[in-house]
Amino acid sequence: MSGGGPRGERVYKGAVRVFSLTFVAVGLIVLVVTLANGGGVASVGVLMGLAFLAVGAGRLWIGSRMER
């Protein structure tokens, strides 16, 4: 990360959290819509929803571990 000091780092961490939470929300929405429309457990929508959830949650977890 180039200069920007503490403020730039806070902005970066905040942006990462926002994008991670957005991925979690998109994953939940995809899951709900897929299941509401009769999608099965192995349908593309369920798998994509789970993938989005995993990426978002994983990034949040990694971010929290790096702050320690």
Beta strands, then each sheet from edge to edge (+ up, - down):
end
